[in-house]
Amino acid sequence: MSIENIERDVHEKISDKVRLVPEGRGRFRVLTPFLFEDGDHLTILLKQEGGRWLLSDEAHTYMHLNYDIDERDLHSSTRQKVISSTLATFRIEDRDGELILNVPDKRYGDALYSFVQALLKISERVIRPPSE
């Protein structure tokens, strides 16, 4: 699938404000209008790895959370449950802090939508977790 077709799928499913910016072979920065609560943009890459396409935050989400929360506190029972539950719900893999989502069946727009939802949910619920 060409980058133009990928971008068209994303525009149809999410917004025409989403842009894919090449960053090398098989690697694109995904610029979206979505922000963390503090106004920082989500960091999202679409990259090809081993013949498959995936979305990655390149470990930015955890780094961003560490601005507000001590890293040890990220692993408290409530916060860890929120993270684990969200990752499982959206079928996202935590690869040593890098959050990864495989793009199934050329469904780039659907995958990006799910990935954005998961990153925002983790950020919102980890900073202000539900009561233990």
GIZIRA-V117985 format. One line per field, one symbol per residue. ss: DSSP state (A for helix, B for strand, O for the rest). psi: psi as a letter, one per 40 degrees, with the letter a starting at -180 (. if undefined). burial: # if it has 9 or more other C-alpha atoms within 8 Angstrom, else .. A space follows every 50 residues. Layout:
# GIZIRA-V117985
ss: ???
psi: ???
burial: ???
This chain:
# GIZIRA-V117985
ss: OOAAAAAAAAAAAOOOOOBBBBOOOOBBBBBOOOBOOOOOBOOOBBBBBO OBBBBBOOOAAAAAAOOOOOAAAAOOAAAAAAAAAAAAAAOOBBBOOBBB BBOAAAOAAAAAAAAAAAAAAAAAAAAOOOOO
psi: hidddddddddddcieehihhhfahfhhhhhiehiideeiiihhihihhf eiiiiiefeddddddeddhiddddeidddddddddddddefhhhgfehhh hihhffgddddddddddddddddddddgiii.
burial: .....##.######...###......######..##....########.. ..#########...##..#....#...###.##..##..#.###...### ###...##########.##########.#...
